[in-house]
Amino acid sequence: MIRKILFAALLWQPAWLYASEVQIVSAEAECTAGNQCVFRVTLKHDDSGWDHYANSWQVMDEKGKLLVKRTLYHPHVKEQPFTRSSERIFIPLSISKVWIRAGDNKSGLNSRPYILKLR
């Protein structure tokens, strides 16, 4: 019986730990022939107002180099999920996938990246 309870607790724990993280619902990159890309990222978060809201997302290469950061300046309490785009940025041909992380103003960036293939 104790083993069953411990196993159930282990299964439940990750969901509890990540409950307040910003969820990346989807992401896409629209790139020109010259590798100028615009990223569109759709987020979902239990924004409660100015005290707790999704406030950023960022795109990194596989080595962790920051390629673009999108700051969100206000809560989206009644607009969930919501999509925001980046500026146009050059992405070298050598980069075939990127890691996207989102965050909120209490917890910072989420722990699980969203991996997006570019080509």
N, C-alpha and C positions, 0 to 999 in steps of 0.2 A: 504494500500500500504506500509506504514511504517513497519507493522508487517512482511510482506513478505520479505522486504529488510533485516530486522533484522534476520529473520529466515535463510535466504540464507547466511548471513554473519556468523552466528553461525555454519552452516554446512561447510562453506568454511574454517573457521579458523583452525580447527585441521589439515587439510591437509597442510595448509600453515606453521603451527608451526613445523610439523614433516618432512617437505620436505627435509631437509639436514641430517636427521638422517640415520645412517647405518641400512639397512634393513636386517634382518635375513631371508633368503629365505628358508632354511631348516637346520635341525640339526639331527644328529643321534649319538647314543652311541653303541659301540661294546664292550660288556663285556664278560669276561671269566667266567668260573664256580667259580673262586676265587674272583669275583667282581673287577677285574682289568679292567678298562674301558678306551677306547680311544674315544674322542669326535671329530666328524667331523662337522664343521659348515660352511655353505655356506652363504656368505655375498654379498650384492649389495650396492654400494655407488657411488655417483657422484664424485669420486676422480678427482681432477684437477691438481695434482702434489704434490710436497713436502709441499706446503702451506696448503693443505686441503686433507686429505686422511683417510680412515678407518685404525685405528692403534691398535685395540685390540678387543678381546671378552673374556668373562669370564663366568664360570659356578658356580652357587651358590646353596646351599640347600634352603629349604623353609624358614629357619630362617635367611637367608642372609649370611651364612658363605661361604666364598670363598673356592671353591674346586680346581679350576684350572683357570689359566689365560694364554691366548695366546696373545703375543705381536706381532704385524705386523710392520716390520721395514721399509717398503717402500710403496709407492703408487702403486695401481693396475689400472692405467688409462685405459689401453687397455685390461685388463683381468677382465671382469665383466659379470656375477657374478663370484666369485672365492671361492674355498673351502680350508680350512686349518684345520689341525688336532692338537690335543693336545698330550702331553706325556701320557703314561699309568698311571692311578691313581686309587687307591683303593677307592671304593664307598661302604659304609656300606649297608647291606641288608635293614636296616630300611629306607633308602632313596629310595622312589619309583618314584619321579620326581624331576627335577632340573629346575632352572630358568637360562636362558642364556641371557646375555646383551652384546651388541656390542657398540663400540664407535669410534669416530674420534678425530683427534688432535686439533680440534677447539671447538667442542661442548661437548666432554667427552662422557660418556655412554648414550645410548638412554634411553628414559623414559619408553618404553614398553618392558617388558621381553618376551622371547619366552619360553614357558613351554614345556619341553620334558619329557614324561613318560619313565621310564627305564624298567619297567617290566609289 
